[in-house]
Amino acid sequence: MKTGDKNLVAEFGRFKISERFIKTIYLFTILILLFFVIPLYTSEYWMRAIIMPTLILGLAGLGLNLLFGYAGQASLGTAAFMAVGAFVAFNLMYRIEWLPLPIAYLGGGVAAGLAGLLFGLPSLRIKGFYLIASTLTAQFLSIWFFTNFGWFYNYNPSLTISATNWVIFGIDFSSPKGRYWIVVFTTTVLTWFAYNIVHSKTGRNWMAVRDMDTAAAVIGVPVVRAKLSVFFVSSFICGIAGILWAFAYLGAIDATGFSLDKSFQLLFIIIIGGLGSIYGSYIGSAFIILTPILLNILTKNTGLDQIIDQAFLSNMQKVLFGALIIFLLIRQPEGVMRIISLWWIRLIKRQKSN
Amino acid sequence: MIFKDRKVGKFFVASISIIATTCAANFVVAADRSDEQLMPILSYREGAYASGSRPLWAGMIDYYRYVNEVEGGINGVKLNLWECETAYAVERGIECYERFKNGIDGSPVAIFSPNSYPLAEALIETTVRDKIPHFNLNYGRDAATNGSVFPYYFPVMLNAYNGVSAQINYIKSQLKAGETMADLKIAIVYLDGAYGRGVFAPLELMQEQNGFELIKIPVAHPGLDQRAQWQQIRRAKVDWVLFRTWGAMTPVAIKTAARTGFPTDRLIGDIWSGGESDVIPAGEAGIGYTAITTYPAGTDFSLIQEIKKNIVDKGLSDLRGPEDFGTVYYNSGVVQAVLMTEAIREGMNKFGNRPLSGEEGQWGLEHISVDQNRLEELGMVGLMQEISLSCSDHEGGGAARMLQWDGQKWLTISDWIAGDRELTRQVVDTEAAAFAADNGITPRDCP
């Protein structure tokens, strides 16, 4: 093995395998699984009930993670920005019929970004818990706004919005597979975008602000611009996630579907997955979505539900879920992603030392 | 073990063993049940809305068990009950729907009951694609009463429009000599959201027709402080108050009304504010409160007695406490289960005595026809109204009875009061036409 090449993990004759190479292989495997294997070779259940919500909530979590995990700006308004995205995209689709679908989605995202910018303004003066209170305003305001101004839901008596357009470049994407592909594609692009932005100068500025904004200002980081830009980018991603959640996944939603509960859920997702980790957002979302289903199927299949009362089981699942979270966070306060990366580092080190 | 860190190793081993157990468990119980009809029960035994709904699941499960144990299934086809916890969250409900829609262990699903309004809304498109009808007892989008635009959406028995119409018709029946509807001031206290505001369109039509004054009083969720609202009602000298409330806001409204001196017997609850859990927390203030219902409380109905004899007394019941038996929501669960099994029975008459598919279940639902004779056979006279559904009419009933709380139990104080179905149908058809236009749906022809 050549000395000095830190990335080199193994060597098979003339083939040299670097750590980066293995990571790329993993990434491609995941992408092939998501883009082709799952929609074409598994049942609709996996696609619609498991992967789709995991990806969308993971994407929304990623948005929040940029804000909270990377830039240190606490927020409880995530669901509000998702709502802005969904409602604006609905109106763009419904009222401007010739507008191509991707533009409508982008429009919803930008509107959410601007809303984020607006509610991010207080962050220039206040921090921590006080900022949470300010973003909480966005949460309550959005529900009030989107239930009281009928124009936004087109005076639908059930106050819900649903997608009216699924055509992109002449191809109809309204089938379950079509919607799934829209979700996977959008998620991949935005994740790639987020990955690049946190590794750019902007991302380093965010982290500088998170670690200590006074120090950041002293060394010449533009604090105001960093804070506002992170609010915009984060809310943009949340807005797009809101659009996907409302139309591609649920099909129809009213403003109460983007309640405070959702904001809390997203906060849990990134805390469990790992603050300041791109992939952690998806891991956290998988954990939040899969664990209850797993516990439910487990109790049914082991026959426990025949012996034990169903109400007790339902509540026990919740207790178990909570205990699992506490256990995880005590063992590894930096989230599941940290556990995985520690494991990875150990594995690689072992290989290298051989 | 390749792990140097025991912590990580343990975590890895734990997750592998969980997955392995799940897979193993799958193999153990995967028996062929293709001769049974799958009956998914989407319950919410946890979460914010769990407390009041407990008797509902018991009523459903007890009747299904009654069909299985006493009648040997529907025409010999046993019901395969599968409970799925939703915690009233739409995404959990969608997971349940996707899990059940292709059947389980070969046993197909004929009718799906979301037991949640937001979930029913989210399923509008999917159910049409999958050809699985969804059955919503006394809730759901009112426009879906029009079955030619909404072929797989069934807001059965009493939609919100006929509910409010029955409330108004009850007020009409209580007019004093010489008094006309035009002399009255009627307020509606409503949950500020789709649920409450949904009834405005038909209510405004009734206002035009009858000339009463209508005052709208919104209550925001969760509605735990309503002093301002009731002060407003007192100042306006309102004669009657209609409720369109849900959950904890109902007892708060009743208590606040009593405190401001509003006569309790002039409060008329709607279908979802007329359960025991709506009045018991109000205590003394609840005595005299009235509400409409399509499933009166009580244990004297002969079907309920049969269930008591064959299920409850034999320890087969899902009841969590004897006090739940015969309550409004327990009986509602029974009524829902009866209608679902009646639809499957109708379907079997056409397609044969075997488990039905979703499409066949939809046919069955559209041919439900429970007349007085059938009600007597079922032992449900007084517990359920005569009801018949069709391709164009997915509601079928449209009448309600009045309940009054005496401090201990609900008394039934009226016969079936019909809603003004012709009037409400106008609103239904307008909304259904708008929905069809927006979503590019060609309404099917209904004979």
HADDOCK unambig.tbl for C-alpha pairs under 7 A between the chains (distance, minus, plus):
assign (segid A and resid 45 and name CA) (segid B and resid 98 and name CA) 5.25 0.50 0.50
assign (segid A and resid 45 and name CA) (segid B and resid 99 and name CA) 6.20 0.50 0.50
assign (segid A and resid 49 and name CA) (segid B and resid 94 and name CA) 6.63 0.50 0.50
assign (segid A and resid 49 and name CA) (segid B and resid 95 and name CA) 4.76 0.50 0.50
assign (segid A and resid 49 and name CA) (segid B and resid 98 and name CA) 6.28 0.50 0.50
assign (segid A and resid 147 and name CA) (segid B and resid 193 and name CA) 6.57 0.50 0.50
assign (segid A and resid 157 and name CA) (segid B and resid 194 and name CA) 6.60 0.50 0.50
assign (segid A and resid 157 and name CA) (segid B and resid 198 and name CA) 5.52 0.50 0.50
assign (segid A and resid 158 and name CA) (segid B and resid 141 and name CA) 6.81 0.50 0.50
assign (segid A and resid 158 and name CA) (segid B and resid 194 and name CA) 4.87 0.50 0.50
assign (segid A and resid 158 and name CA) (segid B and resid 198 and name CA) 6.48 0.50 0.50
assign (segid A and resid 159 and name CA) (segid B and resid 194 and name CA) 5.45 0.50 0.50
assign (segid A and resid 164 and name CA) (segid B and resid 439 and name CA) 6.25 0.50 0.50
assign (segid A and resid 250 and name CA) (segid B and resid 122 and name CA) 5.39 0.50 0.50
assign (segid A and resid 251 and name CA) (segid B and resid 122 and name CA) 5.34 0.50 0.50
assign (segid A and resid 252 and name CA) (segid B and resid 121 and name CA) 6.23 0.50 0.50
assign (segid A and resid 252 and name CA) (segid B and resid 122 and name CA) 4.87 0.50 0.50
assign (segid A and resid 253 and name CA) (segid B and resid 122 and name CA) 6.85 0.50 0.50
assign (segid A and resid 298 and name CA) (segid B and resid 22 and name CA) 5.90 0.50 0.50
assign (segid A and resid 301 and name CA) (segid B and resid 25 and name CA) 5.44 0.50 0.50
assign (segid A and resid 301 and name CA) (segid B and resid 26 and name CA) 6.10 0.50 0.50
assign (segid A and resid 301 and name CA) (segid B and resid 29 and name CA) 6.46 0.50 0.50
assign (segid A and resid 302 and name CA) (segid B and resid 25 and name CA) 5.69 0.50 0.50
assign (segid A and resid 311 and name CA) (segid B and resid 45 and name CA) 5.44 0.50 0.50
assign (segid A and resid 314 and name CA) (segid B and resid 45 and name CA) 6.39 0.50 0.50
assign (segid A and resid 314 and name CA) (segid B and resid 46 and name CA) 6.34 0.50 0.50
assign (segid A and resid 314 and name CA) (segid B and resid 85 and name CA) 6.82 0.50 0.50
assign (segid A and resid 315 and name CA) (segid B and resid 46 and name CA) 5.99 0.50 0.50
assign (segid A and resid 339 and name CA) (segid B and resid 8 and name CA) 6.79 0.50 0.50
assign (segid A and resid 343 and name CA) (segid B and resid 8 and name CA) 6.45 0.50 0.50
